[in-house]
C-alpha cells in the first residue's frame, strides 16, 4: 500500500488511522452457536482480506466536504510487490535461483540421510512442472564414500604387503593367512562396538582404524615367526625326542604371547588422554580415539586367543631354516656389522643421537601450527568479502559476475553463489558476505598437470574486482573454522576494545602490514564502523510546540519511510503481508525525506524537517563481541 501524503492531508486523515483501518478490516470472528429448527448452526463473521480489491475497499474515513466515504484506493496505489531483500542466490552466473539446505539431526548417519534425501527428491521431481528442476549444488556423500573406499584400500594393501613379507622371509604361504585374518577380524569387531555405541563411520572414526592397522598385524607376525622358529628347531631333533605339533605351538605362544598382549595393551591405552578433550577438540578427536582403542584392543585379544589356534592349523609341514633363505643371509650380512659397530661405539652413538635431537629443536620452532590439517574435500568454497553498505542491486550484479567467471574453468562442474542471507535466524550473513559453492569435476577430467593449488591460483587471478577481497577454502573446513573461532578464513586476527572506531582504525593498519607478509594471498579488515546510516535527530522542543511525542514522529519514520508489515492476507494456505509506506517519490532521497508530512493533533501537517535534523553518518553495520568486549576481525 503506497500512500500519497498529499491526498491524506487533503482529507485530514492521519497515517495512524490508515494503519488502524487496515488492521480492523482483516479479521474473521465467531458468534458461538444458533439453534434453528432443531439444528445447530455456528455463527461466523467473515472479514478476511482475500485480494487487492478487498484492500482497495477498506474505508479509512469520510470526506470533510462531501461526507462520502474515503476508501484506501482514493489515497494510495495498491499492488503486489516483493518483500525487502537481504540476499540473492545465483546458479552458474546464469541468473537468480531458489536454494535450500538439508539440516541433519544431531547424531544421525550422514550417508543414510543423504541417500534418503536423494530418494525423496527423485520422487518430488515427477510432480514438478517441466520448467522447474531440482539440482544438487553440494553433495557430501562423495567425500564420505572416498573415506570409506580409502580404508578398504588400506586394508587390502596392508594384507597383501603382510602376506608378501611373510612369504618372502619364511618361505611359507599358509603362514601369511594367519596375519591376514587378524586385520579384517579386528576391524569388524571394532565396527560392532561402534554400531552399539552409536559412532558413525566418518573421516575421524575411520582414521582411527587406519592409524591402528599398522600395529594390529604386528602381534600375528611375531607369533607366526616365533612358531616357525620353534618348529624348525623341533625338526632338527631325533624322531624319538620330537614333541606333538600342538605342544610346540603352545610353547611358542606362551613364550611371546604375554609380552605381545601387554605391548598391544600399552598402545591401546595410549589414546586415553584424548578422551579428556572437551568442546570442539573432544567432539572431533574422540571418535578417532574410540575406534583406534577398539581396534588395538581386539587385536590384543585375538593375539592370545584365535591366532595361536590358527597357527596350529596353518603353520604345518616342513619349515626351512632362516639360513636357507638367500634374502635373509644378505640382510644378516648387512645387519650384523652395523649392530657390532653400534654396540662397540655405544657412547658415540648415544652422543650423536642426543646432538641430532638438539639440532632438530631449531627447525621445530619454525614449524607452523593449525587446528586441522588441510583435507581436499573434492569441492571449493569461495567466500569473498565486500565493503559494508553494498546495495542489493550491486550485490546481484557482483554475484552473477563472479559465478560466470568461475564457471568458465573446465575443472568446474557447477557454481552456486549466495550473497547476503535467507529470511531465517540460522543465517545471519550481511550483504557484504558471499558464499559460493564450487563443485569440481573428477580429477581425471582436469587439464593435464592441474592441481588444486594451481586451480585456486588461476581462479584468484581471474577474479580481481575492486572492493572485493577473495578468500578460497573448502566447505567443511570453513564450517569447522567458523565454529571454532568465528572467522571464516584459516588465519585471522581478533582485536578487542571498547571503541569501535578505534578498532576499525587498528584493523586497517594491520591490514596494510599483513599484506606485506610473504605467503599472504589477501587481507581484509572488517569495517566495524563502516555502515551507512541516515539518522533522524528528533528535536524535542520542536515536537513539543506541535503537541507531538517522540513516538508520533518515529511512527512516521517506521511506517511511512521504512515501510511496515501491519497485517497478513489469508488466501487458503498462502499468507501475504500487507506493507504500508509512502509512495517512492516521497522517500527516495534526502530532500524528499525532509518534506515527509507528519500529522499534528489539532489538524494539519508539518514537514519532518521542522521536527528533526537529517544527517548521513557512519556506524557499525554489525557488532561482534567476545567475552563481553566489542571485536574487530582481520
C-alpha positions as CSV (number, residue, x, y, z in Angstrom):
1,X,0.0,0.0,0.0
2,X,1.8,3.1,-1.3
3,X,0.2,6.2,0.3
4,X,0.1,9.7,-1.2
5,X,0.7,12.0,1.8
6,X,-0.8,15.0,-0.1
7,X,-4.1,13.2,-0.5
8,X,-4.1,12.1,3.1
9,X,-3.5,15.8,4.1
10,X,-6.3,17.0,1.8
11,X,-8.8,14.6,3.6
12,X,-7.3,15.3,7.0
13,X,-6.7,11.6,7.7
14,X,-3.6,10.8,9.8
15,X,-1.4,7.8,9.0
16,X,-2.2,6.1,12.3
17,X,-5.9,6.0,11.2
18,X,-5.0,4.3,7.9
19,X,-3.0,1.6,9.8
20,X,-5.8,1.1,12.3
21,X,-8.4,0.8,9.5
22,X,-6.4,-1.8,7.6
23,X,-5.9,-3.9,10.7
24,X,-9.5,-3.7,11.7
25,X,-10.7,-4.7,8.2
26,X,-8.9,-8.0,8.2
27,X,-10.4,-10.5,10.6
28,X,-12.9,-13.3,11.0
29,X,-14.9,-13.7,14.2
30,X,-17.1,-16.3,15.7
31,X,-20.6,-15.7,17.1
32,X,-20.9,-19.0,19.0
33,X,-24.0,-21.1,18.2
34,X,-27.5,-20.6,16.9
35,X,-30.3,-23.3,17.1
36,X,-32.8,-23.3,14.3
37,X,-35.4,-26.0,13.7
38,X,-33.7,-28.4,16.0
39,X,-30.4,-27.9,14.2
40,X,-27.2,-26.2,15.4
41,X,-25.5,-23.6,13.3
42,X,-22.1,-22.0,14.0
43,X,-22.1,-18.2,13.6
44,X,-19.2,-16.6,11.7
45,X,-18.4,-13.1,10.8
46,X,-16.2,-13.2,7.6
47,X,-13.9,-10.3,7.0
48,X,-10.5,-11.5,5.9
49,X,-8.8,-9.6,3.1
50,X,-8.6,-12.1,0.3
51,X,-7.3,-9.9,-2.6
52,X,-6.3,-6.5,-3.7
53,X,-9.8,-5.4,-4.4
54,X,-10.7,-6.0,-0.8
55,X,-7.9,-3.8,0.3
56,X,-9.0,-1.1,-2.1
57,X,-12.4,-1.0,-0.5
58,X,-11.2,-0.5,3.1
59,X,-12.9,2.6,4.5
60,X,-10.5,5.0,6.2
61,X,-12.8,7.9,6.9
62,X,-15.1,10.5,5.4
63,X,-14.6,13.5,3.2
64,X,-14.8,16.7,5.2
65,X,-16.6,18.5,2.4
66,X,-19.0,15.9,0.9
67,X,-19.3,13.4,3.7
68,X,-18.8,10.5,1.3
69,X,-16.6,7.5,2.4
70,X,-12.9,7.7,1.7
71,X,-11.5,4.4,0.6
72,X,-7.9,3.3,0.7
73,X,-7.8,3.3,-3.1
74,X,-8.6,7.1,-3.0
75,X,-5.3,7.9,-1.2
76,X,-3.0,5.1,-2.2
77,X,-1.9,2.8,-5.1
78,X,-2.2,-0.9,-4.1
79,X,-0.4,-3.6,-5.9
80,X,1.6,-6.8,-5.5
81,X,5.3,-6.3,-4.8
82,X,8.4,-8.0,-3.4
83,X,9.4,-8.2,0.2
84,X,12.6,-6.3,1.2
85,X,15.5,-8.4,0.1
86,X,18.6,-9.2,2.1
87,X,20.0,-12.0,0.0
88,X,20.4,-13.4,-3.5
89,X,21.1,-16.9,-4.9
90,X,22.6,-17.5,-8.3
91,X,23.3,-20.6,-10.4
92,X,26.3,-20.7,-12.7
93,X,26.1,-17.0,-13.3
94,X,23.0,-17.5,-15.4
95,X,20.6,-15.8,-13.1
96,X,18.7,-16.0,-9.8
97,X,17.6,-19.3,-8.4
98,X,16.0,-20.7,-5.3
99,X,18.2,-22.6,-2.9
100,X,17.6,-24.8,0.1
101,X,19.7,-26.8,2.6
102,X,19.1,-30.1,4.3
103,X,19.6,-29.8,8.1
104,X,20.5,-33.2,9.6
105,X,19.6,-34.1,13.2
106,X,22.4,-34.4,15.6
107,X,23.9,-37.9,15.8
108,X,22.3,-39.2,12.6
109,X,24.2,-41.1,10.0
110,X,25.1,-38.6,7.2
111,X,25.3,-41.1,4.3
112,X,21.9,-42.6,5.2
113,X,20.3,-39.2,5.5
114,X,21.8,-38.1,2.1
115,X,20.6,-41.3,0.4
116,X,17.1,-40.9,1.8
117,X,17.0,-37.2,0.7
118,X,18.1,-38.2,-2.8
119,X,15.4,-40.8,-2.9
120,X,12.8,-38.3,-1.8
121,X,14.0,-35.6,-4.3
122,X,13.6,-38.2,-7.1
123,X,10.0,-38.7,-6.0
124,X,9.4,-34.9,-6.0
125,X,10.8,-34.4,-9.5
126,X,8.0,-36.3,-11.1
127,X,5.4,-33.8,-9.7
128,X,7.3,-30.6,-10.8
129,X,6.4,-28.5,-13.8
130,X,8.5,-29.1,-16.9
131,X,10.5,-25.9,-16.5
132,X,11.3,-26.5,-12.8
133,X,14.4,-28.6,-11.9
134,X,16.0,-29.7,-8.6
135,X,19.8,-29.7,-9.0
136,X,22.2,-30.7,-6.2
137,X,24.8,-27.9,-5.6
138,X,26.7,-29.7,-2.9
139,X,26.9,-33.4,-2.0
140,X,28.9,-34.5,1.0
141,X,28.4,-38.2,0.3
142,X,31.2,-38.3,-2.3
143,X,33.7,-37.3,0.4
144,X,32.3,-39.9,2.8
145,X,32.4,-42.7,0.2
146,X,36.0,-41.7,-0.7
147,X,37.0,-42.0,3.0
148,X,35.4,-45.5,3.3
149,X,37.0,-46.6,0.0
150,X,40.3,-45.3,1.3
151,X,40.0,-47.6,4.4
152,X,39.1,-50.5,2.2
153,X,42.2,-49.9,0.0
154,X,44.4,-49.5,3.1
155,X,43.2,-52.9,4.5
156,X,43.8,-54.6,1.2
157,X,47.2,-53.1,0.7
158,X,48.2,-53.9,4.3
159,X,47.0,-57.5,3.9
160,X,48.9,-58.0,0.6
161,X,52.1,-56.5,2.0
162,X,52.0,-58.6,5.1
163,X,51.4,-61.7,3.1
164,X,54.2,-61.0,0.7
165,X,56.7,-60.2,3.5
166,X,55.8,-63.4,5.4
167,X,56.1,-65.5,2.3
168,X,59.5,-63.9,1.3
169,X,61.1,-64.3,4.8
170,X,59.5,-67.5,6.0
171,X,59.1,-69.2,2.5
172,X,55.7,-70.5,3.7
173,X,52.5,-69.4,2.1
174,X,50.0,-70.7,4.6
175,X,51.7,-68.7,7.4
176,X,50.6,-65.4,5.8
177,X,46.9,-66.4,6.2
178,X,47.2,-66.1,10.0
179,X,48.3,-62.5,9.8
180,X,45.8,-61.6,7.1
181,X,43.0,-63.0,9.2
182,X,43.8,-60.6,12.1
183,X,43.2,-57.4,10.2
184,X,39.6,-57.7,8.9
185,X,38.5,-59.5,12.1
186,X,39.8,-56.8,14.5
187,X,38.3,-54.1,12.2
188,X,34.9,-55.9,12.1
189,X,34.9,-56.3,15.9
190,X,35.6,-52.6,16.2
191,X,32.7,-51.9,13.8
192,X,30.3,-53.9,16.0
193,X,31.2,-51.9,19.1
194,X,30.9,-48.6,17.0
195,X,27.4,-49.8,16.0
196,X,26.2,-50.3,19.5
197,X,27.9,-47.1,20.8
198,X,26.3,-45.0,18.0
199,X,29.6,-43.9,16.4
200,X,29.2,-43.2,12.7
201,X,31.7,-44.2,10.0
202,X,33.2,-40.7,9.3
203,X,36.7,-39.4,8.4
204,X,37.8,-39.3,12.0
205,X,36.5,-42.6,13.1
206,X,37.8,-44.4,10.0
207,X,41.1,-42.5,10.5
208,X,41.5,-44.2,13.9
209,X,41.2,-47.6,12.3
210,X,43.7,-46.6,9.6
211,X,46.2,-45.5,12.3
212,X,45.8,-48.8,14.1
213,X,46.2,-51.1,11.1
214,X,50.0,-50.9,11.1
215,X,50.3,-52.1,14.8
216,X,47.3,-54.5,14.7
217,X,49.2,-57.0,12.5
218,X,52.5,-56.9,14.4
219,X,51.3,-59.5,17.0
220,X,50.3,-62.1,14.5
221,X,53.6,-61.6,12.6
222,X,55.7,-62.1,15.7
223,X,53.8,-65.1,16.8
224,X,54.0,-66.7,13.4
225,X,57.7,-66.1,13.2
226,X,58.3,-67.5,16.7
227,X,56.2,-70.6,16.0
228,X,58.2,-71.0,12.7
229,X,61.5,-70.9,14.7
230,X,60.3,-73.5,17.2
231,X,59.1,-75.8,14.5
232,X,62.5,-75.6,12.7
233,X,64.2,-76.4,16.0
234,X,61.9,-79.3,16.6
235,X,62.5,-80.7,13.1
236,X,66.2,-80.9,13.9
237,X,65.6,-83.3,16.9
238,X,65.8,-87.1,16.6
239,X,62.4,-88.7,15.9
240,X,62.2,-90.1,19.4
241,X,62.6,-86.7,21.0
242,X,60.1,-84.8,18.9
243,X,57.0,-83.4,20.6
244,X,53.5,-83.3,19.2
245,X,52.7,-80.4,16.9
246,X,50.2,-78.6,19.2
247,X,52.7,-78.8,22.1
248,X,55.3,-76.9,20.1
249,X,52.7,-74.3,19.1
250,X,51.6,-73.9,22.7
251,X,55.1,-73.5,23.9
252,X,55.9,-70.8,21.2
253,X,52.6,-69.0,22.1
254,X,53.4,-69.0,25.8
255,X,56.8,-67.6,25.1
256,X,55.8,-64.4,23.4
257,X,52.1,-64.2,24.0
258,X,52.1,-62.3,27.3
259,X,54.7,-59.8,26.0
260,X,52.7,-59.2,22.8
261,X,49.4,-58.9,24.7
262,X,50.8,-56.2,27.1
263,X,52.6,-54.3,24.4
264,X,49.4,-54.0,22.4
265,X,47.6,-53.1,25.6
266,X,50.0,-50.3,26.1
267,X,49.3,-49.0,22.6
268,X,45.6,-49.4,23.3
269,X,45.6,-47.1,26.4
270,X,48.0,-44.6,24.8
271,X,45.0,-42.7,23.4
272,X,43.1,-42.4,26.7
273,X,44.2,-38.8,27.3
274,X,42.3,-37.9,24.1
275,X,39.1,-38.7,26.0
276,X,39.7,-35.8,28.4
277,X,39.5,-33.3,25.5
278,X,36.4,-31.0,25.6
279,X,34.4,-28.8,23.2
280,X,35.4,-28.8,19.5
281,X,38.6,-30.8,20.1
282,X,36.8,-33.5,22.0
283,X,33.9,-33.9,19.6
284,X,36.4,-34.0,16.7
285,X,39.0,-36.5,18.0
286,X,37.0,-38.7,20.4
287,X,35.7,-40.9,17.5
288,X,39.3,-41.4,16.3
289,X,40.4,-42.4,19.8
290,X,37.4,-44.7,20.3
291,X,38.0,-46.6,17.1
292,X,41.7,-46.9,17.5
293,X,41.3,-48.2,21.0
294,X,38.7,-50.7,20.0
295,X,40.8,-52.0,17.0
296,X,44.0,-52.3,19.1
297,X,42.1,-53.9,22.0
298,X,40.5,-56.5,19.7
299,X,43.9,-57.2,18.1
300,X,45.4,-57.8,21.6
301,X,42.6,-60.3,22.4
302,X,42.9,-62.1,19.0
303,X,46.7,-62.4,19.5
304,X,46.3,-64.6,22.6
305,X,43.1,-66.4,21.6
306,X,42.4,-67.2,18.0
307,X,45.9,-66.6,16.5
308,X,47.7,-69.5,18.3
309,X,44.9,-71.8,17.1
310,X,45.2,-70.6,13.5
311,X,49.0,-71.1,13.7
312,X,48.4,-74.6,14.8
313,X,46.2,-75.3,11.8
314,X,48.1,-73.4,9.1
315,X,51.7,-73.5,10.1
316,X,52.5,-77.2,9.4
317,X,54.8,-79.3,7.3
318,X,58.5,-78.9,6.7
319,X,59.8,-75.5,7.7
320,X,63.0,-74.0,6.2
321,X,65.7,-72.6,8.4
322,X,66.3,-68.9,8.0
323,X,69.9,-69.6,6.8
324,X,68.3,-71.3,3.7
325,X,66.7,-68.0,2.6
326,X,69.2,-66.0,0.4
327,X,67.5,-62.7,1.2
328,X,67.8,-63.4,5.0
329,X,71.5,-64.2,4.6
330,X,72.1,-60.9,2.6
331,X,70.3,-58.8,5.2
332,X,72.1,-60.6,8.0
333,X,75.5,-59.7,6.5
334,X,74.5,-56.1,6.3
335,X,72.8,-56.0,9.8
336,X,75.5,-57.7,11.9
337,X,78.3,-55.3,11.1
338,X,76.0,-52.4,11.9
339,X,74.9,-53.9,15.2
340,X,78.5,-54.7,16.2
341,X,79.6,-51.1,15.5
342,X,76.7,-49.7,17.4
343,X,77.4,-51.9,20.5
344,X,81.2,-51.3,20.4
345,X,80.8,-47.5,20.0
346,X,77.6,-47.1,22.0
347,X,78.6,-43.8,23.7
348,X,79.4,-42.2,20.4
349,X,76.1,-43.4,19.0
350,X,74.2,-42.1,22.0
351,X,76.0,-38.7,21.8
352,X,75.2,-38.4,18.1
353,X,71.6,-39.2,18.8
354,X,71.4,-36.5,21.5
355,X,73.1,-33.9,19.2
356,X,70.6,-34.7,16.4
357,X,67.7,-34.2,18.9
358,X,69.1,-30.9,20.0
359,X,69.6,-29.8,16.4
360,X,66.0,-30.6,15.5
361,X,64.8,-28.1,18.1
362,X,65.7,-25.2,15.8
363,X,63.6,-26.3,12.8
364,X,60.8,-27.5,15.2
365,X,60.4,-23.9,16.4
366,X,60.0,-22.7,12.8
367,X,57.1,-25.1,12.2
368,X,53.6,-23.6,11.9
369,X,50.5,-25.0,13.5
370,X,46.8,-25.2,12.7
371,X,43.7,-26.8,14.2
372,X,43.2,-29.2,11.4
373,X,45.5,-30.4,8.6
374,X,44.3,-29.4,5.1
375,X,42.0,-32.0,3.6
376,X,41.0,-32.0,-0.1
377,X,37.2,-32.4,0.1
378,X,36.6,-32.5,-3.7
379,X,34.8,-29.1,-3.7
380,X,35.8,-25.5,-3.1
381,X,34.2,-22.6,-1.3
382,X,34.7,-19.1,-2.5
383,X,34.0,-16.6,0.3
384,X,35.0,-13.1,-0.7
385,X,34.1,-10.0,1.4
386,X,32.9,-6.6,0.1
387,X,33.0,-3.3,1.9
388,X,29.8,-2.7,4.0
389,X,27.0,-0.7,2.5
390,X,26.7,-2.6,-0.8
391,X,23.2,-2.4,-2.3
392,X,21.1,-5.4,-3.3
393,X,21.2,-4.3,-7.0
394,X,25.0,-4.2,-6.9
395,X,25.2,-7.4,-5.0
396,X,23.2,-9.2,-7.7
397,X,25.5,-7.9,-10.4
398,X,28.6,-8.9,-8.4
399,X,27.4,-12.5,-7.6
400,X,26.5,-13.2,-11.2
401,X,29.8,-11.7,-12.5
402,X,31.9,-13.9,-10.2
403,X,29.9,-17.0,-10.8
404,X,30.1,-16.6,-14.5
405,X,33.9,-16.3,-14.4
406,X,34.3,-19.4,-12.2
407,X,32.0,-21.5,-14.5
408,X,34.3,-20.8,-17.4
409,X,37.0,-23.1,-15.9
410,X,36.9,-26.6,-17.4
411,X,37.5,-28.2,-14.0
412,X,34.3,-26.7,-12.6
413,X,31.1,-28.7,-12.7
414,X,28.7,-26.2,-11.2
415,X,28.7,-22.9,-9.2
416,X,26.1,-21.9,-6.6
417,X,26.5,-18.4,-5.3
418,X,24.8,-16.8,-2.4
419,X,25.3,-13.2,-1.2
420,X,23.5,-12.0,2.0
421,X,21.2,-14.2,3.9
422,X,17.9,-16.0,3.7
423,X,15.0,-14.9,5.9
424,X,16.0,-17.2,8.7
425,X,17.7,-16.7,12.1
426,X,20.1,-19.6,11.2
427,X,21.9,-17.5,8.5
428,X,22.8,-14.0,9.9
429,X,25.1,-13.1,7.0
430,X,25.2,-9.5,5.8
431,X,25.1,-8.4,2.1
432,X,28.8,-8.0,2.2
433,X,29.3,-11.7,2.7
434,X,29.5,-14.1,-0.3
435,X,29.4,-17.9,-0.2
436,X,29.9,-19.6,-3.5
437,X,30.0,-23.4,-3.5
438,X,32.1,-24.8,-6.4
439,X,31.5,-28.4,-7.4
440,X,34.6,-29.7,-9.2
441,X,34.7,-32.5,-11.8
442,X,36.6,-35.7,-11.1
443,X,40.4,-35.2,-11.3
444,X,40.5,-37.5,-14.4
445,X,38.7,-34.7,-16.3
446,X,41.0,-31.9,-15.3
447,X,43.6,-30.4,-17.6
448,X,47.0,-32.1,-17.6
449,X,49.3,-31.0,-14.8
450,X,46.5,-29.2,-13.0
451,X,46.4,-29.3,-9.2
452,X,44.1,-27.9,-6.5
453,X,46.6,-25.2,-5.6
454,X,47.2,-24.2,-9.2
455,X,43.4,-24.1,-9.8
456,X,42.9,-21.8,-6.8
457,X,45.7,-19.5,-8.0
458,X,44.1,-19.3,-11.5
459,X,40.7,-18.6,-10.1
460,X,42.1,-16.0,-7.8
461,X,43.9,-14.3,-10.7
462,X,40.7,-14.4,-12.8
463,X,38.6,-12.7,-10.2
464,X,40.2,-9.4,-9.3
465,X,37.4,-6.9,-8.7
466,X,38.0,-3.6,-6.9
467,X,36.4,-3.7,-3.4
468,X,36.2,-7.5,-3.3
469,X,38.7,-9.4,-1.1
470,X,39.0,-13.0,-2.1
471,X,39.1,-16.0,0.2
472,X,39.4,-19.6,-1.1
473,X,38.7,-22.6,1.2
474,X,36.6,-25.7,1.4
475,X,33.1,-26.2,2.7
476,X,33.7,-28.5,5.7
477,X,36.9,-26.8,6.7
478,X,35.2,-23.4,6.7
479,X,32.4,-24.6,8.9
480,X,34.9,-26.1,11.4
481,X,37.0,-22.8,11.3
482,X,33.9,-20.7,11.9
483,X,32.6,-23.0,14.7
484,X,36.0,-23.0,16.5
485,X,37.0,-19.3,16.0
486,X,34.1,-17.5,14.3
487,X,36.5,-16.4,11.5
488,X,35.9,-18.0,8.0
489,X,39.5,-17.9,6.9
490,X,42.3,-20.3,8.1
491,X,44.2,-17.3,9.6
492,X,42.6,-14.3,11.3
493,X,43.3,-11.7,13.9
494,X,40.8,-10.5,16.6
495,X,41.1,-7.0,18.0
496,X,39.1,-6.2,21.1
497,X,38.4,-2.9,22.9
498,X,35.6,-0.6,23.9
499,X,35.6,1.9,20.9
500,X,34.6,0.5,17.5
501,X,36.1,3.5,15.7
502,X,39.5,2.8,17.3
503,X,39.1,-0.9,16.5
504,X,38.5,-0.1,12.8
505,X,41.5,2.2,12.7
506,X,43.8,-0.5,14.2
507,X,42.3,-3.1,11.8
508,X,43.1,-1.0,8.8
509,X,46.7,-0.6,10.0
510,X,47.0,-4.3,10.5
511,X,45.6,-4.9,7.0
512,X,48.3,-2.8,5.4
513,X,51.0,-4.5,7.4
514,X,49.7,-8.1,6.8
515,X,49.6,-7.5,3.0
516,X,53.5,-7.4,3.1
517,X,53.8,-10.8,4.8
518,X,55.2,-13.4,2.4
519,X,52.6,-16.1,1.6
520,X,49.6,-13.8,2.2
521,X,47.1,-14.1,-0.7
522,X,44.6,-11.4,0.6
523,X,43.8,-9.4,3.7
524,X,40.6,-7.7,4.7
525,X,39.9,-5.8,8.0
526,X,36.2,-5.8,8.7
527,X,34.9,-2.2,8.9
528,X,33.4,-2.4,12.3
529,X,32.1,1.2,12.0
530,X,31.7,1.3,8.2
531,X,27.9,1.1,7.8
532,X,25.9,3.9,6.2
533,X,23.1,5.5,8.3
534,X,20.5,8.2,7.7
535,X,19.9,9.5,11.2
536,X,16.8,11.5,12.3
537,X,17.8,13.5,15.3
538,X,14.4,14.5,16.7
539,X,14.2,18.0,18.2
540,X,12.2,17.6,21.5
541,X,11.5,21.3,21.7
542,X,10.1,21.4,18.2
543,X,7.7,18.4,18.6
544,X,6.5,19.9,22.0
545,X,5.4,23.1,20.2
546,X,3.2,21.0,17.9
547,X,1.9,18.7,20.6
548,X,3.7,15.6,19.3
549,X,5.6,12.9,21.1
550,X,8.7,11.0,20.1
551,X,6.5,8.0,19.2
552,X,4.4,10.1,16.8
553,X,7.4,11.1,14.8
554,X,9.0,7.6,15.0
555,X,5.8,6.0,13.8
556,X,6.0,8.1,10.6
557,X,9.7,7.1,10.2
558,X,9.0,3.4,10.6
559,X,5.8,3.2,8.6
560,X,5.8,5.9,6.0
561,X,9.5,5.9,5.2
562,X,10.8,2.4,6.1
563,X,7.6,0.6,5.4
564,X,5.9,-1.7,7.9
565,X,4.0,-5.0,7.6
566,X,0.8,-4.3,9.5
567,X,-1.2,-7.4,8.8
568,X,-1.5,-10.5,6.6
569,X,-4.0,-11.7,4.0
570,X,-5.3,-15.2,4.4
571,X,-5.6,-16.8,1.0
572,X,-6.1,-20.6,1.5
573,X,-2.8,-22.0,2.6
574,X,-1.0,-18.8,1.4
575,X,-0.1,-15.8,3.6
576,X,0.9,-12.4,2.3
577,X,2.0,-9.5,4.4
578,X,0.3,-6.1,3.8
579,X,3.1,-3.4,3.8
580,X,2.2,0.2,4.3
581,X,4.5,3.1,3.3
582,X,4.6,6.4,1.4
583,X,5.0,6.4,-2.4
584,X,8.6,6.2,-3.7
585,X,8.6,9.8,-4.9
586,X,8.3,11.0,-1.3
587,X,11.1,8.9,0.2
588,X,13.8,8.1,-2.4
589,X,16.3,10.9,-1.5
590,X,17.2,13.1,1.5
591,X,15.3,16.2,0.2
592,X,12.1,14.2,-0.2
593,X,12.5,12.7,3.2
594,X,12.7,16.2,4.7
595,X,9.3,17.0,3.1
596,X,7.6,14.0,4.6
597,X,4.4,15.2,6.3
598,X,3.7,14.5,10.0
599,X,0.1,15.0,11.1
600,X,-0.4,17.1,14.2
601,X,-3.2,16.7,16.8
602,X,-5.0,20.0,16.1
603,X,-5.3,19.2,12.4
604,X,-2.9,19.9,9.5
605,X,0.6,18.6,8.9
606,X,4.2,19.7,9.4
607,X,7.2,18.7,7.3
608,X,9.6,16.3,9.0
609,X,12.5,18.7,8.6
610,X,10.7,21.0,11.1
611,X,10.8,18.3,13.7
612,X,14.2,16.5,13.2
613,X,17.6,17.0,11.7
614,X,18.5,14.6,9.0
615,X,22.2,13.5,8.9
616,X,24.2,10.9,7.0
617,X,26.6,9.1,9.3
618,X,28.9,6.1,9.5
619,X,28.2,3.5,12.1
620,X,28.6,-0.2,12.8
621,X,26.9,-2.5,10.2
622,X,27.1,-5.3,12.8
623,X,28.7,-5.6,16.3
624,X,30.8,-8.6,17.2
625,X,31.7,-9.3,20.8
626,X,33.7,-11.9,22.6
627,X,34.0,-12.1,26.4
628,X,31.6,-9.1,26.6
629,X,34.1,-6.9,24.7
630,X,33.5,-5.5,21.1
631,X,35.6,-7.1,18.5
632,X,37.0,-6.3,15.0
633,X,38.3,-9.1,12.9
634,X,41.1,-9.1,10.2
